[in-house]
Amino acid sequence: RSERVLCSARAAVLLYDEAQKLWVPAGGVPGAGGAGPPPPQNPPSCVQLFHQPGSLGFRLV
């Protein structure tokens, strides 16, 4: 049986930048932090939680 979507949501997606020790918007420009004006805000992303019943696995996309 194939996986199915359990839920969908709009959310701000962030990645942790270990070098800068801070969270940055996903899909942002590398090295955009630091001096100067802040980067423009990213619009919310569509986030979906998938479930694979056969393997009891989940996937967040």
TORTI-368534 format. One record per atom (N, C-alpha, C): residue number from 1; atom name; x, y, z. Coordinates in pm, 1 decimal, decimal comma, m for minus. Layout:
N
<nr: NUM	atom: CA	xx: X	yy: Y	zz: Z> .
...
END
This chain:
61
<nr: 1	atom: N	xx: 84,5	yy: m118,8	zz: 0,0> .
<nr: 1	atom: CA	xx: 0,0	yy: 0,0	zz: 0,0> .
<nr: 1	atom: C	xx: 88,3	yy: 124,2	zz: 0,0> .
<nr: 2	atom: N	xx: 48,3	yy: 226,9	zz: m73,7> .
<nr: 2	atom: CA	xx: 132,3	yy: 346,1	zz: m85,5> .
<nr: 2	atom: C	xx: 112,9	yy: 440,3	zz: 32,3> .
<nr: 3	atom: N	xx: 204,1	yy: 534,9	zz: 42,6> .
<nr: 3	atom: CA	xx: 194,5	yy: 630,4	zz: 152,9> .
<nr: 3	atom: C	xx: 80,2	yy: 727,7	zz: 128,0> .
<nr: 4	atom: N	xx: 32,9	yy: 787,9	zz: 235,6> .
<nr: 4	atom: CA	xx: m75,4	yy: 885,3	zz: 223,2> .
<nr: 4	atom: C	xx: m45,0	yy: 1006,2	zz: 310,1> .
<nr: 5	atom: N	xx: m104,1	yy: 1119,3	zz: 274,6> .
<nr: 5	atom: CA	xx: m84,4	yy: 1243,0	zz: 349,3> .
<nr: 5	atom: C	xx: m173,2	yy: 1239,7	zz: 473,3> .
<nr: 6	atom: N	xx: m112,6	yy: 1255,2	zz: 590,3> .
<nr: 6	atom: CA	xx: m190,3	yy: 1261,4	zz: 714,7> .
<nr: 6	atom: C	xx: m238,8	yy: 1402,9	zz: 741,3> .
<nr: 7	atom: N	xx: m153,1	yy: 1501,9	zz: 712,3> .
<nr: 7	atom: CA	xx: m194,7	yy: 1640,8	zz: 732,5> .
<nr: 7	atom: C	xx: m106,1	yy: 1733,6	zz: 651,0> .
<nr: 8	atom: N	xx: m157,0	yy: 1852,2	zz: 626,3> .
<nr: 8	atom: CA	xx: m84,8	yy: 1957,6	zz: 555,2> .
<nr: 8	atom: C	xx: m97,8	yy: 2085,7	zz: 634,8> .
<nr: 9	atom: N	xx: 6,1	yy: 2167,8	zz: 629,4> .
<nr: 9	atom: CA	xx: 3,0	yy: 2295,7	zz: 700,4> .
<nr: 9	atom: C	xx: 95,6	yy: 2394,6	zz: 631,1> .
<nr: 10	atom: N	xx: 72,2	yy: 2521,4	zz: 653,1> .
<nr: 10	atom: CA	xx: 163,5	yy: 2626,1	zz: 607,6> .
<nr: 10	atom: C	xx: 248,9	yy: 2661,3	zz: 728,3> .
<nr: 11	atom: N	xx: 380,1	yy: 2667,1	zz: 706,9> .
<nr: 11	atom: CA	xx: 470,2	yy: 2690,7	zz: 819,6> .
<nr: 11	atom: C	xx: 598,5	yy: 2758,5	zz: 773,2> .
<nr: 12	atom: N	xx: 661,7	yy: 2829,4	zz: 866,1> .
<nr: 12	atom: CA	xx: 795,1	yy: 2883,6	zz: 842,0> .
<nr: 12	atom: C	xx: 893,9	yy: 2768,7	zz: 860,3> .
<nr: 13	atom: N	xx: 973,7	yy: 2741,1	zz: 757,1> .
<nr: 13	atom: CA	xx: 1069,7	yy: 2630,9	zz: 762,3> .
<nr: 13	atom: C	xx: 1208,5	yy: 2689,5	zz: 785,1> .
<nr: 14	atom: N	xx: 1275,7	yy: 2640,8	zz: 889,4> .
<nr: 14	atom: CA	xx: 1407,7	yy: 2691,7	zz: 926,7> .
<nr: 14	atom: C	xx: 1509,1	yy: 2578,7	zz: 930,3> .
<nr: 15	atom: N	xx: 1634,1	yy: 2612,3	zz: 903,3> .
<nr: 15	atom: CA	xx: 1746,2	yy: 2519,5	zz: 914,5> .
<nr: 15	atom: C	xx: 1846,1	yy: 2578,5	zz: 1012,8> .
<nr: 16	atom: N	xx: 1912,5	yy: 2492,7	zz: 1089,3> .
<nr: 16	atom: CA	xx: 2011,4	yy: 2542,6	zz: 1184,7> .
<nr: 16	atom: C	xx: 2146,0	yy: 2556,2	zz: 1115,7> .
<nr: 17	atom: N	xx: 2202,9	yy: 2676,1	zz: 1118,9> .
<nr: 17	atom: CA	xx: 2334,9	yy: 2703,5	zz: 1061,8> .
<nr: 17	atom: C	xx: 2437,0	yy: 2689,8	zz: 1174,0> .
<nr: 18	atom: N	xx: 2508,7	yy: 2578,7	zz: 1173,7> .
<nr: 18	atom: CA	xx: 2604,4	yy: 2549,6	zz: 1280,9> .
<nr: 18	atom: C	xx: 2715,5	yy: 2654,4	zz: 1286,4> .
<nr: 19	atom: N	xx: 2760,4	yy: 2704,0	zz: 1171,1> .
<nr: 19	atom: CA	xx: 2868,5	yy: 2802,7	zz: 1167,9> .
<nr: 19	atom: C	xx: 2827,1	yy: 2932,9	zz: 1235,8> .
<nr: 20	atom: N	xx: 2703,3	yy: 2976,3	zz: 1212,6> .
<nr: 20	atom: CA	xx: 2654,8	yy: 3101,9	zz: 1270,8> .
<nr: 20	atom: C	xx: 2584,3	yy: 3081,4	zz: 1404,3> .
<nr: 21	atom: N	xx: 2556,7	yy: 2953,8	zz: 1438,2> .
<nr: 21	atom: CA	xx: 2486,4	yy: 2919,5	zz: 1562,3> .
<nr: 21	atom: C	xx: 2349,4	yy: 2987,2	zz: 1569,6> .
<nr: 22	atom: N	xx: 2276,2	yy: 2982,4	zz: 1457,6> .
<nr: 22	atom: CA	xx: 2140,8	yy: 3038,1	zz: 1457,1> .
<nr: 22	atom: C	xx: 2056,1	yy: 2969,8	zz: 1351,2> .
<nr: 23	atom: N	xx: 1924,2	yy: 2988,6	zz: 1364,2> .
<nr: 23	atom: CA	xx: 1828,7	yy: 2932,4	zz: 1268,9> .
<nr: 23	atom: C	xx: 1812,9	yy: 3029,7	zz: 1153,4> .
<nr: 24	atom: N	xx: 1812,9	yy: 2977,8	zz: 1030,8> .
<nr: 24	atom: CA	xx: 1797,0	yy: 3060,7	zz: 911,3> .
<nr: 24	atom: C	xx: 1682,9	yy: 3004,3	zz: 827,1> .
<nr: 25	atom: N	xx: 1614,0	yy: 3089,5	zz: 752,0> .
<nr: 25	atom: CA	xx: 1504,3	yy: 3041,2	zz: 668,0> .
<nr: 25	atom: C	xx: 1554,8	yy: 2940,9	zz: 564,6> .
<nr: 26	atom: N	xx: 1481,8	yy: 2833,1	zz: 545,3> .
<nr: 26	atom: CA	xx: 1517,0	yy: 2734,3	zz: 442,7> .
<nr: 26	atom: C	xx: 1504,2	yy: 2799,4	zz: 306,2> .
<nr: 27	atom: N	xx: 1593,7	yy: 2765,0	zz: 215,2> .
<nr: 27	atom: CA	xx: 1590,1	yy: 2822,4	zz: 81,9> .
<nr: 27	atom: C	xx: 1648,5	yy: 2961,3	zz: 76,0> .
<nr: 28	atom: N	xx: 1706,8	yy: 3007,1	zz: 185,6> .
<nr: 28	atom: CA	xx: 1768,6	yy: 3139,1	zz: 188,9> .
<nr: 28	atom: C	xx: 1902,0	yy: 3140,3	zz: 117,3> .
<nr: 29	atom: N	xx: 1959,6	yy: 3255,7	zz: 107,5> .
<nr: 29	atom: CA	xx: 2089,0	yy: 3272,2	zz: 42,4> .
<nr: 29	atom: C	xx: 2198,9	yy: 3237,7	zz: 141,1> .
<nr: 30	atom: N	xx: 2291,2	yy: 3144,9	zz: 107,0> .
<nr: 30	atom: CA	xx: 2400,4	yy: 3111,7	zz: 198,8> .
<nr: 30	atom: C	xx: 2482,0	yy: 3234,9	zz: 233,0> .
<nr: 31	atom: N	xx: 2514,2	yy: 3249,0	zz: 360,7> .
<nr: 31	atom: CA	xx: 2594,8	yy: 3361,9	zz: 405,4> .
<nr: 31	atom: C	xx: 2519,3	yy: 3492,7	zz: 410,2> .
<nr: 32	atom: N	xx: 2387,4	yy: 3488,7	zz: 407,6> .
<nr: 32	atom: CA	xx: 2307,9	yy: 3612,0	zz: 406,5> .
<nr: 32	atom: C	xx: 2304,0	yy: 3679,2	zz: 542,8> .
<nr: 33	atom: N	xx: 2346,0	yy: 3610,3	zz: 648,0> .
<nr: 33	atom: CA	xx: 2346,0	yy: 3669,8	zz: 781,4> .
<nr: 33	atom: C	xx: 2461,9	yy: 3766,2	zz: 797,4> .
<nr: 34	atom: N	xx: 2474,5	yy: 3823,1	zz: 915,6> .
<nr: 34	atom: CA	xx: 2587,4	yy: 3911,9	zz: 943,0> .
<nr: 34	atom: C	xx: 2549,1	yy: 4056,6	zz: 926,3> .
<nr: 35	atom: N	xx: 2647,5	yy: 4139,2	zz: 886,6> .
<nr: 35	atom: CA	xx: 2626,8	yy: 4283,5	zz: 876,6> .
<nr: 35	atom: C	xx: 2531,2	yy: 4315,7	zz: 762,4> .
<nr: 36	atom: N	xx: 2473,3	yy: 4433,4	zz: 771,5> .
<nr: 36	atom: CA	xx: 2382,9	yy: 4477,7	zz: 666,2> .
<nr: 36	atom: C	xx: 2238,1	yy: 4455,5	zz: 703,9> .
<nr: 37	atom: N	xx: 2147,9	yy: 4495,6	zz: 614,8> .
<nr: 37	atom: CA	xx: 2004,6	yy: 4481,1	zz: 644,7> .
<nr: 37	atom: C	xx: 1965,2	yy: 4334,1	zz: 650,2> .
<nr: 38	atom: N	xx: 1860,1	yy: 4303,5	zz: 725,9> .
<nr: 38	atom: CA	xx: 1815,8	yy: 4163,6	zz: 732,8> .
<nr: 38	atom: C	xx: 1761,0	yy: 4118,7	zz: 598,3> .
<nr: 39	atom: N	xx: 1773,1	yy: 3988,2	zz: 567,0> .
<nr: 39	atom: CA	xx: 1718,1	yy: 3938,9	zz: 440,5> .
<nr: 39	atom: C	xx: 1566,3	yy: 3947,6	zz: 441,7> .
<nr: 40	atom: N	xx: 1502,5	yy: 3954,3	zz: 322,6> .
<nr: 40	atom: CA	xx: 1355,7	yy: 3959,8	zz: 319,1> .
<nr: 40	atom: C	xx: 1295,2	yy: 3832,8	zz: 378,3> .
<nr: 41	atom: N	xx: 1175,5	yy: 3846,7	zz: 433,4> .
<nr: 41	atom: CA	xx: 1106,4	yy: 3732,9	zz: 493,5> .
<nr: 41	atom: C	xx: 1062,5	yy: 3635,8	zz: 384,7> .
<nr: 42	atom: N	xx: 1081,6	yy: 3506,5	zz: 410,9> .
<nr: 42	atom: CA	xx: 1033,2	yy: 3403,7	zz: 319,0> .
<nr: 42	atom: C	xx: 886,5	yy: 3376,9	zz: 349,0> .
<nr: 43	atom: N	xx: 804,6	yy: 3356,9	zz: 246,2> .
<nr: 43	atom: CA	xx: 664,2	yy: 3322,8	zz: 271,9> .
<nr: 43	atom: C	xx: 655,1	yy: 3183,5	zz: 334,0> .
<nr: 44	atom: N	xx: 546,1	yy: 3153,1	zz: 402,4> .
<nr: 44	atom: CA	xx: 530,9	yy: 3019,1	zz: 461,1> .
<nr: 44	atom: C	xx: 536,3	yy: 2910,7	zz: 353,1> .
<nr: 45	atom: N	xx: 588,9	yy: 2795,5	zz: 390,3> .
<nr: 45	atom: CA	xx: 597,2	yy: 2680,3	zz: 300,5> .
<nr: 45	atom: C	xx: 481,1	yy: 2585,9	zz: 328,0> .
<nr: 46	atom: N	xx: 446,3	yy: 2505,9	zz: 228,5> .
<nr: 46	atom: CA	xx: 347,3	yy: 2400,4	zz: 247,9> .
<nr: 46	atom: C	xx: 422,1	yy: 2278,6	zz: 301,8> .
<nr: 47	atom: N	xx: 386,0	yy: 2232,7	zz: 420,6> .
<nr: 47	atom: CA	xx: 451,6	yy: 2119,6	zz: 486,1> .
<nr: 47	atom: C	xx: 349,9	yy: 2006,7	zz: 496,6> .
<nr: 48	atom: N	xx: 391,3	yy: 1884,7	zz: 458,6> .
<nr: 48	atom: CA	xx: 300,4	yy: 1770,1	zz: 463,2> .
<nr: 48	atom: C	xx: 363,8	yy: 1655,3	zz: 540,4> .
<nr: 49	atom: N	xx: 280,8	yy: 1585,8	zz: 617,8> .
<nr: 49	atom: CA	xx: 323,5	yy: 1466,6	zz: 690,8> .
<nr: 49	atom: C	xx: 265,6	yy: 1345,3	zz: 618,7> .
<nr: 50	atom: N	xx: 353,9	yy: 1258,7	zz: 567,8> .
<nr: 50	atom: CA	xx: 314,7	yy: 1137,4	zz: 496,6> .
<nr: 50	atom: C	xx: 330,6	yy: 1016,6	zz: 587,7> .
<nr: 51	atom: N	xx: 244,7	yy: 915,7	zz: 567,6> .
<nr: 51	atom: CA	xx: 252,6	yy: 791,3	zz: 644,0> .
<nr: 51	atom: C	xx: 258,3	yy: 674,5	zz: 547,2> .
<nr: 52	atom: N	xx: 350,7	yy: 581,9	zz: 571,8> .
<nr: 52	atom: CA	xx: 364,5	yy: 458,4	zz: 493,2> .
<nr: 52	atom: C	xx: 320,1	yy: 343,8	zz: 582,8> .
<nr: 53	atom: N	xx: 194,1	yy: 298,7	zz: 571,3> .
<nr: 53	atom: CA	xx: 142,2	yy: 194,9	zz: 661,3> .
<nr: 53	atom: C	xx: 222,1	yy: 64,6	zz: 659,5> .
<nr: 54	atom: N	xx: 272,1	yy: 23,2	zz: 543,3> .
<nr: 54	atom: CA	xx: 344,5	yy: m103,5	zz: 533,7> .
<nr: 54	atom: C	xx: 469,5	yy: m109,2	zz: 619,8> .
<nr: 55	atom: N	xx: 542,7	yy: 0,7	zz: 625,8> .
<nr: 55	atom: CA	xx: 667,3	yy: 3,4	zz: 702,8> .
<nr: 55	atom: C	xx: 651,8	yy: 79,1	zz: 834,5> .
<nr: 56	atom: N	xx: 531,0	yy: 129,8	zz: 860,6> .
<nr: 56	atom: CA	xx: 504,5	yy: 213,3	zz: 978,4> .
<nr: 56	atom: C	xx: 594,7	yy: 336,1	zz: 980,5> .
<nr: 57	atom: N	xx: 634,8	yy: 382,3	zz: 861,0> .
<nr: 57	atom: CA	xx: 723,6	yy: 497,7	zz: 850,6> .
<nr: 57	atom: C	xx: 647,7	yy: 626,9	zz: 827,6> .
<nr: 58	atom: N	xx: 712,9	yy: 736,6	zz: 862,3> .
<nr: 58	atom: CA	xx: 659,0	yy: 870,4	zz: 841,2> .
<nr: 58	atom: C	xx: 762,9	yy: 952,4	zz: 766,3> .
<nr: 59	atom: N	xx: 714,6	yy: 1052,1	zz: 692,6> .
<nr: 59	atom: CA	xx: 803,9	yy: 1139,6	zz: 617,3> .
<nr: 59	atom: C	xx: 745,8	yy: 1279,8	zz: 621,8> .
<nr: 60	atom: N	xx: 828,6	yy: 1377,5	zz: 657,5> .
<nr: 60	atom: CA	xx: 787,7	yy: 1517,7	zz: 663,3> .
<nr: 60	atom: C	xx: 849,7	yy: 1588,9	zz: 543,8> .
<nr: 61	atom: N	xx: 763,5	yy: 1649,2	zz: 460,7> .
<nr: 61	atom: CA	xx: 810,3	yy: 1715,6	zz: 338,7> .
<nr: 61	atom: C	xx: 760,9	yy: 1858,3	zz: 338,2> .
END
